[in-house]
C-alpha cells in the first residue's frame, strides 16, 4: 500500500523544517493521539485513510492536546501549503528521528479506566474483528489482559483490506457474526481501519449500530457522574437525549464530524462524547474516538451488571431511522439552505449544522450539505418506519424543487 511511502515523505518533510521526529510505527489513531498528549510532544501526524478503500490515503494532523486540529487550523495549514510552504531549515538545522513505543503505555492506560478484576471475574468470551486494520495490534491484548477468552477473525494487519471493507457496517460483518455464533462468544467487536471506532455484536449475533453502544456507555457514565454534560452531533439518535436526561445530564449538540465533537469537549470541559458510527470519546482517557477504549468500557459494563449485551441494549429506547442523499450543485447549496429555512415550518428549528426540524411526536429530520460531494444529506428519526419515510419523502421533494428553481 501507499502507507510506507506517505510515512517516509511525512518524515522527510518534518526533518526539512527542523522538526525532531518520534516514529511510533504502525498503531491505531487513538494510540498516536494518546502518545502526543502524554509524551509531551508538540503535535502528531497519522498516515491513514481511516475507513476508506485501500487506494485512498491521507494525513490526520493532531494538536499537542492529542485532539485533531480544528477546522480553522486546517485552513491555516492549507493556506501555508498553497502559499509556497514553510521555510526550509539550513543543513545544520535538520532534525533527527528516533523510534518510540506507544502501544504498551496506551493499553496500560486503557486498563486503568475499567475494573480489571471485575471483568476478569466475569470470564467473558470475546470475538474480535479488526478488519485487517491496526486495532488488531492492541484490542486483542487489552481483551486478554481483562481475562477474556479471545477469538479473532481478520486480525492480520493488511492495508489492502482483503477480508472486508474497513468500514464496520452491519452488511459486511457476517464473518464476525458467524464467529460469535459458532464460538458461543458473549460479545463481538468490529473495528474500522485505523481503530478509532467500534461496532458491537451481541451474543445472539445481532449487530448494533453505534448510537446504541454510545447510549449504553453514557447511561453507565452518568450513573457514576450524575448531571454530566455529553457531546454528540445533531445527527445522533434521540436515545442519547433519553439516557442523558434520565441521568440528570445535558446533551451538548455539535456539528457533524468527530473533530467537532472532540473540540467541543475540549473547549467546554465535557467528559463524554460520541457518534452514531461507533465513535466513543471517553474524556477521562482522551477526548477522541477510540475503539479499544469503547470495547473495554462495554466489557466493563457487561461484567459489573452480570447481564448479556442483548439485554443491556434491549433496555434502551428504540427508534426508526432513515438516511437519504439529494443531488445539488455545490455552488447553490447555500442558497438552497436559505430557501429551506424561509419555507419550512416546524415547532422546533435548529441551525447548529444545516437545518434540523423537530415535531411534537418526537420525530425529527436533518438536512445538511455534504462537505465532500455535490449532495445534501438527510437524516430522519421517528417512532415508526412510516413516519421516517414520510419525513424524508416530503423534505426530499422540497429540496429537489428548490434546486430546480435555482439551476
Secondary structure, DSSP 8 states (H G I E B T S, - for coil): --HHHHHHHHHHHHHHTT--EEE--S--HHHHHHHHHHTT-S-EEEE--TTS-TT---EEEE-TTSSB--HHHHHHHHHHHHTT------GGG---EEE---HHHHHHHHHTTS-HHHHHHHT-EEEEE-TTSGGGGTHHHHHHHTT-EEEEES-S--TT--SS-SS--GGG-HHHHHHHHHHT-SEEEEE-TTS--EEEEETTS-EE-HHHHHHHHHHHHHHHSTT-EEEEETTS-HHHHHHHHHTT-EEEEE-SSHHHHHHHHHHHT--EEE-TTS-EEETTT-SSB-HHHHHHHHHHHHHHHT--HHHHHHTS---EEEEEEEE--GGGHHHHHHHHHHH---SEEE-SSSEEEE-TTS-EEEEEE-SSSSEEEEEEEESSHHHHHHHHHHHHHHHHHHHHHH-
